[in-house]
Amino acid sequence: MHRHLVKSALVAGATLAVLSACGTGSGERTSEARGTEAGVPAPPEKKPVKGLPGMPPVLDPEDVYAADRPNKLSPVVKDFPSRVYVPNTESDTVTVIDPKTYEVTGTIRVGRQPQHVVPSWDLKTLWVNNNRGHTLTPIDPRTGKAGKDVEVHDPYNLYFTPNGRYAVVMASLDRELVFRDPHTMKVKKTVPVSCYGVNHADFSLDGRYFIVSCEFSGELLKVDTEKMEVVGQQRLPFQGAMPQDVKVSPDGKRFYIADMMAHGMWVLDGDRFTEPTLMPTGKGCHGLYVGRDSREMYVTNRGEGTISVFDFTQGRLTKKWKLPDGGSPDMGGVSADGKVLWLSGRYDAEVYAVDTRTGIQLARIPVGSGPHGLAVYPQPGRYSLGHTGVFR
């Protein structure tokens, strides 16, 4: 019994020491713990990020996707039905899929050549980019019903500044970045560009600039968000380069740009905007999607029917999944729980659902002709930066 009491006392003492070292007590006790004989260094304090004026504060300076954890839905969207919205560029429709049953629940008629379905900054509206119809069709994600078209010229793609002040239309053929009111879509400023085919983008950790890919001239732009001005431009070091999707790393130090002709993704230092390096992934590298734990990114290789998995921490590709019957995986998004990657089959009139843990194809669903920038909605996050769903 005496031994039992001694052992209990030792355990209790050790427990108190651990609690003190973990900083569960007052600040004074924490300071004492830092000077203990164990010599455990205090974790470095994370410096707050001085973000774009009006932008919601960065939750974690080391992870721009910290708000995108599994099922961490905003109160704005928590009651929205979970759906997959697929724009069919050649059918002029949006196919709606129930992700639980893998069944098509409806078809929405929209304008000519819908390219992407884009969640608004405030998460309340889905905008269908009718590129050749020169309109945006609003969809209410609560009801799944489309509203009245809004006239917008050449809306190939659509983004929103991190402070929600502007919508940014990627007017690909017009060779313009058009800053508009995020609700009415009235023009606020038009920025002509000298490259061809502006199409995809992503913003820096602090939201103060964004990187734009120019598909048809193989170039990249760096744009000052607040000034709404192009502050950098460079041609990719590959003959015939055709850059596509753009994603920033969780720590904000690098940008990844998919290139369907270089068959890989470019790794760019966004702050310095120096010449990027190429990381081969597969034929027709096209879409980039970050997992819910911010550890991996799924890379679609449209030209070979595969998906490469990139590990941010290791800085390398760790897996490659092949669709069992081939296909043309293009654009898409990750389910709210992070377990399923949804992708459009651009040249096969179908959609793929892939298990993010195993790479196993869960479903292959027929849709309209030319499916492109599908949106999985709702997704976790506080606000949307646009495209098929880039949330922070």
C-alpha positions in Angstrom: 0.0 0.0 0.0 2.9 2.3 0.9 4.4 1.7 -2.6 1.0 2.5 -4.1 0.9 5.9 -2.3 4.4 6.7 -3.4 3.6 5.8 -7.0 0.5 7.9 -7.0 2.4 10.8 -5.6 5.0 10.5 -8.3 2.3 10.3 -11.1 0.5 13.3 -9.7 3.7 15.3 -9.5 4.6 14.4 -13.1 1.2 15.3 -14.3 1.4 18.7 -12.7 4.8 19.3 -14.3 3.4 18.3 -17.7 0.4 20.6 -17.3 2.7 23.5 -16.3 5.0 22.9 -19.3 2.0 22.9 -21.6 1.1 26.4 -20.5 -2.3 25.5 -19.1 -1.8 27.8 -16.1 -1.1 31.5 -15.9 1.4 33.4 -18.0 3.7 33.4 -15.0 3.7 29.6 -14.7 4.3 29.4 -18.5 7.4 31.6 -18.1 8.7 29.4 -15.3 8.1 26.2 -17.4 10.2 27.7 -20.2 13.2 27.8 -17.8 12.9 24.3 -16.5 15.8 21.8 -16.6 14.1 20.0 -19.4 15.2 22.9 -21.6 12.2 22.6 -23.9 12.3 25.6 -26.2 9.1 27.7 -26.4 7.5 27.5 -29.8 8.2 30.6 -31.9 5.4 33.1 -31.9 3.6 33.4 -35.3 3.7 37.0 -36.5 0.4 38.3 -37.6 0.0 38.9 -41.3 -0.6 42.4 -42.4 -3.3 41.6 -45.0 -5.0 43.6 -47.7 -7.1 46.3 -46.1 -10.6 45.0 -45.4 -9.6 41.3 -45.8 -10.6 38.9 -43.0 -7.6 38.2 -40.8 -5.3 35.3 -41.7 -6.1 32.5 -39.2 -2.7 30.9 -39.5 0.4 32.6 -41.0 1.7 29.1 -41.9 -1.5 27.8 -43.5 -3.6 30.0 -45.8 -6.2 27.1 -45.9 -6.7 26.8 -42.2 -10.4 27.7 -42.5 -11.0 24.8 -45.0 -10.9 21.9 -42.5 -13.4 19.0 -43.0 -17.1 20.0 -42.7 -16.1 23.4 -41.2 -19.0 25.1 -43.0 -19.8 28.8 -42.6 -23.1 29.6 -40.9 -24.0 31.1 -44.3 -24.0 27.8 -46.1 -24.5 25.1 -43.4 -28.1 24.6 -44.5 -27.5 24.5 -48.2 -28.0 21.1 -49.8 -24.8 19.4 -50.9 -24.6 19.3 -54.7 -22.1 19.1 -57.6 -22.7 21.7 -60.3 -21.3 20.8 -63.7 -21.1 23.4 -66.6 -21.4 21.7 -70.0 -19.7 24.0 -72.5 -21.2 22.5 -75.6 -24.6 21.7 -74.2 -25.2 25.2 -72.6 -26.4 23.6 -69.5 -25.4 22.9 -65.9 -25.9 19.4 -64.6 -26.7 19.1 -60.9 -25.5 15.9 -59.1 -26.4 14.6 -55.6 -22.9 13.6 -54.2 -24.5 11.1 -51.8 -26.3 9.1 -54.4 -24.2 9.9 -57.4 -27.4 10.7 -59.3 -28.3 13.6 -61.5 -31.0 15.6 -59.9 -31.6 18.3 -62.5 -30.4 20.3 -65.5 -30.3 24.1 -65.7 -30.3 25.9 -69.0 -27.8 28.7 -69.1 -26.1 30.9 -71.7 -23.7 30.0 -74.5 -20.5 28.1 -73.5 -20.6 28.0 -69.7 -17.0 27.5 -68.5 -17.0 27.6 -64.7 -19.4 27.6 -61.8 -18.1 30.1 -59.3 -19.1 30.7 -55.6 -19.4 34.4 -54.7 -17.2 36.0 -52.1 -20.1 36.1 -49.6 -20.9 32.4 -50.3 -24.5 33.2 -51.2 -24.5 32.9 -55.0 -23.1 30.6 -57.6 -22.2 32.4 -60.8 -22.1 30.5 -64.1 -19.6 32.0 -66.5 -21.3 32.0 -70.0 -18.2 32.8 -71.9 -19.6 33.2 -75.4 -23.0 34.2 -74.2 -21.4 37.2 -72.5 -23.5 36.7 -69.4 -23.3 35.4 -65.8 -26.2 33.2 -64.6 -26.8 33.4 -60.8 -27.9 30.2 -59.1 -29.3 30.2 -55.6 -27.5 27.3 -53.9 -30.3 27.1 -51.3 -32.9 26.3 -53.9 -30.9 25.3 -56.9 -32.8 27.7 -59.1 -31.3 30.1 -61.6 -32.0 33.8 -61.6 -31.9 36.5 -64.3 -28.7 36.6 -66.4 -26.4 39.6 -65.9 -24.6 41.0 -68.9 -20.8 40.6 -68.6 -18.6 40.5 -71.6 -16.2 37.6 -72.1 -16.5 36.0 -68.7 -14.1 33.1 -69.1 -13.4 32.9 -65.4 -14.3 34.8 -62.3 -12.4 35.7 -59.0 -13.0 37.9 -56.0 -10.5 40.1 -54.2 -9.9 38.7 -50.6 -11.6 41.8 -49.1 -14.7 41.2 -51.1 -14.5 44.6 -52.7 -14.3 43.5 -56.3 -15.1 40.7 -58.6 -12.3 40.1 -61.2 -13.5 38.8 -64.6 -10.8 37.0 -66.6 -11.8 38.3 -70.0 -9.6 35.9 -72.0 -10.3 37.0 -75.6 -10.8 40.6 -74.7 -7.3 40.5 -73.1 -8.5 42.3 -70.0 -8.8 41.9 -66.3 -12.1 43.6 -65.4 -12.7 44.7 -61.8 -16.4 44.8 -61.1 -18.9 45.3 -58.3 -19.2 41.8 -56.7 -23.0 42.0 -56.6 -24.2 44.1 -59.5 -21.2 43.3 -61.7 -20.9 46.9 -62.9 -17.4 47.8 -64.2 -15.2 49.6 -61.7 -11.9 49.4 -63.6 -10.7 47.7 -66.8 -7.0 46.6 -66.9 -5.8 45.8 -70.5 -3.1 43.2 -70.6 -0.5 42.4 -73.3 -0.5 38.7 -72.9 -3.1 36.3 -74.5 -5.6 34.1 -72.7 -5.8 35.3 -69.1 -7.7 32.5 -67.4 -6.7 31.3 -63.9 -5.3 33.0 -60.7 -4.6 32.7 -57.0 -3.9 35.3 -54.3 -0.9 35.7 -52.0 -1.1 34.8 -48.3 -1.7 38.5 -47.4 -4.0 39.1 -50.4 -2.0 42.0 -51.6 -1.2 40.5 -55.0 -2.3 37.7 -57.3 -0.6 35.6 -60.0 -2.5 35.1 -63.3 -1.8 32.5 -66.0 -2.0 33.5 -69.7 -2.8 30.4 -71.5 -2.2 31.3 -75.2 1.1 33.2 -74.8 2.7 31.1 -72.1 3.1 34.0 -69.7 2.4 34.9 -66.1 1.3 38.2 -64.6 1.7 39.6 -61.1 -1.1 42.0 -60.2 -1.3 44.4 -57.3 -4.7 43.8 -55.7 -5.3 47.2 -54.2 -3.9 49.3 -57.0 -5.5 47.0 -59.6 -2.3 47.2 -61.7 0.0 44.6 -63.4 3.3 44.9 -61.6 5.1 42.0 -63.2 5.1 39.9 -66.3 7.2 37.0 -67.5 7.3 34.4 -70.2 7.6 30.8 -69.0 10.9 29.1 -70.0 9.3 26.4 -72.2 8.5 26.6 -75.9 4.8 26.3 -76.4 4.0 26.6 -72.7 0.2 26.7 -71.9 -0.3 27.5 -68.2 -3.7 26.6 -66.6 -4.7 26.4 -62.9 -2.8 28.4 -60.2 -2.6 27.5 -56.5 -0.6 29.0 -53.6 1.2 26.8 -51.1 -0.2 26.6 -47.6 2.6 28.8 -46.2 2.2 31.3 -49.1 5.9 30.9 -50.2 5.3 29.3 -53.5 2.7 29.3 -56.3 2.1 26.2 -58.4 1.0 26.7 -62.0 -0.3 23.7 -64.1 0.9 23.6 -67.7 -0.8 21.3 -70.1 1.9 21.5 -72.7 4.9 21.3 -70.4 3.1 18.3 -68.8 3.8 19.5 -65.2 3.5 22.3 -62.8 5.7 25.4 -62.5 6.9 26.2 -59.0 7.1 30.0 -58.6 8.4 32.3 -55.8 5.5 34.8 -55.9 7.1 37.5 -53.8 10.2 37.7 -55.9 8.6 36.7 -59.1 11.8 35.1 -60.4 11.9 32.4 -63.1 10.0 29.3 -62.0 11.1 25.7 -62.2 9.2 22.8 -63.7 8.0 19.7 -61.9 6.8 17.0 -64.3 3.5 15.4 -63.3 1.9 13.9 -66.4 0.5 14.6 -69.8 -1.8 17.6 -70.0 -1.4 18.8 -66.4 -4.4 21.0 -65.8 -6.2 21.4 -62.4 -4.8 21.8 -58.9 -6.9 21.0 -55.7 -5.7 21.2 -52.1 -6.8 18.6 -49.6 -8.7 19.4 -46.4 -5.6 18.9 -44.2 -3.4 21.2 -46.3 -0.9 18.4 -46.7 -1.5 17.3 -50.2 -2.6 18.7 -53.5 -4.3 16.7 -56.3 -3.1 17.4 -59.8 -5.1 16.4 -62.8 -3.3 15.2 -65.9 -6.0 15.5 -68.5 -4.0 14.1 -71.4 -3.4 10.7 -69.8 -6.4 10.2 -67.4 -4.4 10.3 -64.2 -4.2 12.3 -61.0 -0.9 13.0 -59.3 -0.6 13.6 -55.6 1.8 16.3 -54.4 3.0 16.5 -50.8 3.6 20.1 -49.7 5.9 19.2 -46.8 8.1 16.8 -48.8 7.9 19.1 -51.9 7.5 16.1 -54.2 4.9 13.8 -55.9 4.1 10.8 -53.8 1.4 9.0 -55.7 -0.3 8.7 -59.1 -3.8 7.4 -59.6 -5.1 6.2 -63.0 -8.8 6.3 -63.9 -9.6 2.6 -64.6 -11.2 3.3 -68.0 -9.2 6.3 -69.0 -10.7 9.7 -69.2 -9.9 13.4 -69.3 -9.9 14.7 -65.7 -10.1 18.5 -65.8 -11.5 20.9 -63.2 -13.4 20.2 -60.0 -13.1 20.3 -56.2 -12.9 18.4 -53.0 -16.0 17.3 -51.0 -16.8 19.1 -47.7 -15.5 16.2 -45.7 -12.4 15.9 -47.8 -13.0 12.3 -48.7 -14.0 12.7 -52.4 -12.3 14.5 -55.3 -14.9 15.5 -58.0 -13.6 16.1 -61.5 -15.1 16.8 -64.9 -14.2 14.6 -67.8 -13.7 17.4 -70.4 -13.8 15.3 -73.6 -15.9 12.4 -72.3 -19.2 14.0 -71.2 -18.8 12.5 -67.7 -17.8 13.3 -64.2 -15.5 11.3 -61.9 -15.7 10.8 -58.1 -12.4 9.6 -56.7 -11.6 8.5 -53.1 -8.9 10.9 -51.8 -7.4 8.2 -49.5 -7.0 5.4 -52.0 -7.4 6.9 -55.5 -10.2 4.4 -56.2 -12.8 5.7 -58.6 -16.1 5.7 -56.8 -18.4 6.8 -59.6 -18.4 7.8 -63.3 -21.5 9.9 -64.1 -22.7 10.8 -67.6 -23.4 14.6 -68.0 -23.7 17.0 -70.9 -21.1 17.7 -73.6 -17.8 19.4 -72.8 -18.1 19.5 -68.9 -15.5 21.9 -67.5 -15.2 23.9 -64.3 -17.5 22.0 -61.9 -18.1 23.3 -58.4 -18.7 21.2 -55.3 -20.9 23.2 -53.0 -21.0 24.0 -50.2 -17.4 23.7 -49.0 -15.7 24.8 -45.8 -14.3 28.3 -45.6 -15.1 31.9 -44.5 -15.2 33.4 -48.0 -14.6 32.5 -51.6 -11.9 33.8 -53.9 -13.8 32.4 -56.9 -12.9 29.9 -59.7 -14.5 26.5 -58.9 -14.2 27.2 -55.2 -11.0 28.6 -53.6 -11.9 29.2 -50.0 -10.2 30.9 -47.1 
